[in-house]
Amino acid sequence: MSQSSGFLKWDEEAKQLLSVVCRNCPEPHFQRRSSSLSHIGCCAYEPVFTLFEIYRMIESGQTDFFLNQVYSHPDNTVCEYEIITGARIDALFYEKQAGEDEAPVERYHRLLQSPRTIYQATDERLAYAVCQFFEDGRGCGLDPRFKTGICRSFICTSIEDQLSMSERKQLADWQRIIREEGEPFHRREQAELEKRGWTLLDHVELIVSYFTELAQVKKADSHR
């Protein structure tokens, strides 16, 4: 079941926001540094999988996908309770262009040196990035059930500025549904894992087993 509100579409099953405007992203913030780079809008973003998305993968019987394509991916960064998805970086990022004093990668490292320009550094890098789950001609190739809360809820200002007051209220309601689905789960399960002394860094097999048991209990409860 889905609902539409002007520029927005609400996918009830996957609990995600979609917009046809995204096919030709108008947002200045997401424009590429070179015309040779694919125009992909915010799909340059590097998703951060929380415990909620990890649980959803295991609950859905996709443990191998989690372990092989997410946890063990060489470009991803495993933190204690999150996994940062590394983007594919175009070769132009490392090349100095005619008339420029530094290559984008050099500019990126320079901007990283000051807390005041860290966000500029991130933007510089992402201007040459493509999310590893992006597919040409399709968009996001990730199972919607596993998309992060940000990927399911983010709407850029170019779209939001065109919404009426009632549409903005509806947008806020849909975004709240997404937050309330994933964030409390992540906080609760992080507290439980901390109590057990487990982290994704050192105890992924134990966490997979724990989430498998959690999913089995949930399934049994739903059939009572």
C-alpha positions in Angstrom: 0.0 0.0 0.0 1.3 3.5 -0.8 0.1 7.1 -0.4 1.0 10.1 -2.5 1.2 13.7 -1.5 2.2 15.9 -4.4 5.9 15.4 -4.9 6.1 12.6 -2.3 5.1 9.0 -2.2 4.9 7.0 1.0 5.7 3.3 0.6 3.8 1.8 3.6 5.3 -1.7 3.3 8.9 -0.6 3.3 8.2 2.5 5.4 10.1 4.8 3.0 9.6 8.1 1.3 10.1 8.3 -2.5 9.9 11.1 -5.0 9.9 11.2 -8.8 11.9 14.4 -8.5 14.9 12.4 -7.4 15.3 10.9 -10.9 16.7 14.3 -12.0 17.9 15.7 -8.7 17.6 19.6 -8.6 19.4 20.0 -5.3 22.5 22.3 -5.7 24.2 20.6 -2.7 24.3 17.3 -4.6 25.6 18.4 -7.9 28.7 16.7 -9.3 32.1 18.3 -9.8 32.3 17.0 -13.4 29.8 16.4 -16.2 31.5 13.0 -16.7 30.2 11.8 -13.4 26.8 10.2 -13.1 24.1 12.5 -11.8 22.9 10.5 -8.7 21.8 13.1 -6.2 22.0 12.0 -2.6 22.9 8.4 -3.6 26.5 9.6 -3.1 25.8 9.2 0.6 27.5 6.5 2.6 24.8 4.7 4.6 25.3 3.8 8.3 23.7 0.5 9.2 22.5 0.5 12.8 21.6 -2.5 14.9 18.0 -2.2 13.6 19.0 -2.7 9.9 21.4 -5.5 10.9 18.6 -7.2 12.8 16.3 -6.8 9.8 18.8 -8.6 7.6 19.1 -11.5 10.0 15.4 -11.7 10.7 14.8 -11.9 6.9 17.1 -14.9 6.5 19.8 -12.8 4.9 22.6 -13.5 7.4 25.0 -14.4 4.6 24.3 -11.1 2.9 25.0 -9.3 6.2 28.2 -11.2 6.9 29.6 -11.2 3.3 28.3 -8.0 1.7 28.1 -5.7 4.7 30.2 -6.8 7.6 33.2 -8.2 5.6 33.1 -5.7 2.8 36.7 -4.2 2.5 35.4 -0.7 2.0 33.1 -0.7 5.0 34.1 0.5 8.5 32.8 -1.7 11.4 32.3 0.3 14.6 31.1 -1.1 18.0 27.4 -0.9 17.1 27.2 0.5 13.6 28.7 -0.2 10.2 29.6 2.7 7.8 29.2 1.8 4.2 32.1 3.0 2.1 31.3 4.6 -1.2 33.0 3.9 -4.6 35.2 6.9 -5.3 35.7 8.0 -8.9 39.3 8.3 -10.2 38.8 12.0 -10.8 39.0 12.5 -7.0 42.7 11.7 -7.2 43.5 13.8 -10.3 44.5 17.4 -10.5 42.6 19.2 -13.2 43.9 21.9 -15.5 44.0 25.3 -13.8 43.7 23.8 -10.3 46.4 24.1 -7.6 45.5 20.8 -5.9 43.7 17.5 -6.6 40.3 17.0 -4.9 41.9 14.5 -2.6 44.5 17.0 -1.5 41.8 19.6 -0.9 39.8 17.0 1.1 42.7 16.3 3.4 43.4 20.0 3.8 39.8 20.7 4.8 39.9 17.9 7.3 42.6 19.7 9.3 40.1 22.2 10.8 36.9 21.5 12.8 35.4 24.5 10.9 35.8 22.8 7.5 35.3 19.1 8.2 31.8 19.2 6.7 33.3 20.9 3.6 35.8 18.0 3.4 33.0 15.5 3.5 31.1 17.3 0.7 34.3 17.4 -1.4 34.7 13.6 -1.2 31.1 12.8 -1.7 31.0 14.9 -4.9 33.0 12.1 -6.4 31.3 9.2 -4.6 28.7 6.6 -5.5 27.0 4.5 -2.8 28.0 0.9 -3.3 24.3 -0.2 -3.5 23.5 2.3 -6.3 22.6 0.7 -9.7 22.5 2.6 -13.0 19.0 2.9 -14.4 17.5 1.7 -11.1 18.7 3.7 -8.2 19.1 2.0 -4.9 19.7 -1.7 -5.4 19.4 -2.6 -1.7 16.4 -4.5 -0.4 14.1 -1.7 1.0 13.8 -3.6 4.2 17.5 -3.1 4.9 17.8 0.6 3.9 18.8 2.9 6.7 16.4 5.3 8.4 18.1 8.2 6.7 17.9 6.7 3.3 14.2 5.9 3.8 13.3 9.4 5.3 15.6 12.0 3.7 13.9 14.6 1.5 16.1 17.5 0.3 15.2 21.2 0.6 14.6 21.5 -3.2 11.6 19.1 -2.7 10.6 20.3 0.7 10.4 24.0 -0.4 7.7 23.0 -2.9 5.5 21.4 -0.4 2.4 23.0 1.1 2.0 23.4 4.9 -0.2 20.3 5.0 2.2 18.3 2.9 5.1 19.3 5.2 3.1 18.1 8.2 2.4 14.8 6.5 6.2 14.6 5.7 7.0 15.1 9.3 4.6 12.4 10.4 6.0 9.9 7.9 9.6 10.7 9.0 8.5 10.3 12.7 7.2 6.8 11.9 10.6 5.9 10.4 12.5 7.2 13.4 10.2 5.5 15.9 10.6 2.2 14.1 14.4 2.0 14.2 15.9 4.3 16.7 14.3 2.9 19.9 15.3 -0.6 18.8 18.9 0.5 18.2 19.1 2.2 21.6 17.6 -0.8 23.5 19.7 -3.4 21.8 22.9 -1.4 22.1 22.2 -1.2 25.9 21.7 -5.0 26.0 24.9 -5.7 24.0 26.9 -3.3 26.2 25.6 -5.2 29.3 26.8 -8.4 27.7 30.1 -6.9 26.8 29.6 -7.6 23.1 30.5 -5.4 20.1 30.3 -5.9 16.3 34.1 -5.5 16.2 34.8 -8.6 18.4 31.6 -10.6 18.9 29.7 -10.5 15.6 29.0 -14.3 15.7 27.5 -13.9 19.1 25.4 -11.0 18.0 24.2 -12.8 14.9 23.1 -15.8 17.2 21.4 -13.4 19.6 19.5 -11.6 16.8 18.5 -15.0 15.3 17.0 -16.1 18.6 15.3 -12.7 19.0 13.7 -13.1 15.6 12.5 -16.6 16.4 10.9 -15.4 19.7 9.2 -12.5 17.8 7.9 -15.0 15.2 6.6 -17.4 17.9 4.9 -14.5 19.7 3.2 -13.4 16.5 1.6 -16.9 16.0 0.2 -17.1 19.5 
